[in-house]
Amino acid sequence: MIPTQIPKETLRNREEAASYLGISPSTLANWACTKKYKIPYFKVGRSVRYRQSDLDAFVQNGEVD
């Protein structure tokens, strides 16, 4: 069954997510590739998207060295 309502979530592309975290987009891409930090992301076509709530949780947990 398809849900009748999908919760609205702010999605960020890699550049926006990196800017929010204060790092470069290439660093964020490197983290995704090496799995240094496990920030959830998903792909829409060839684009990578990050949920704002996942970025907030990452910042709140203080997981950056």
C-alpha positions in Angstrom: 0.0 0.0 0.0 1.3 3.4 -0.9 1.3 5.9 2.0 -1.2 8.8 1.5 1.1 11.3 3.0 4.8 11.4 2.8 6.5 13.5 5.5 8.2 16.6 4.0 11.9 16.7 4.7 14.4 19.3 3.6 16.9 17.6 1.3 20.4 19.1 0.7 22.7 18.4 -2.2 26.3 17.6 -1.5 27.4 21.3 -1.8 24.7 22.5 0.5 25.4 19.7 3.0 29.1 20.4 3.0 28.5 24.1 3.5 26.2 23.4 6.4 28.9 21.2 8.0 31.6 23.7 7.3 33.6 21.4 5.1 34.3 21.1 1.3 32.1 19.0 -0.9 35.1 16.8 -1.8 35.7 16.1 1.9 32.0 15.0 2.3 32.4 12.8 -0.8 35.5 11.3 0.6 33.7 10.5 3.9 31.0 8.8 2.0 33.5 6.8 0.0 35.7 5.8 2.9 32.9 5.5 5.4 34.9 7.6 7.8 31.7 9.1 9.1 28.4 7.5 8.4 26.2 10.3 7.4 23.2 8.8 5.7 22.6 9.8 2.1 20.8 8.6 -0.9 21.0 9.0 -4.6 18.4 10.6 -6.9 19.6 9.7 -10.4 23.3 10.7 -10.2 22.7 13.3 -7.5 23.5 12.7 -3.9 21.0 14.0 -1.3 21.3 14.4 2.5 18.3 14.8 4.8 18.6 17.9 7.0 17.6 15.9 10.1 20.6 13.6 9.5 23.0 16.5 9.2 21.5 18.0 12.4 22.0 14.7 14.2 25.6 14.4 13.0 26.4 17.9 14.3 24.6 17.4 17.6 26.5 14.2 18.2 29.8 16.0 17.7 31.1 13.2 15.5 33.6 15.4 13.6 37.3 15.1 14.8 
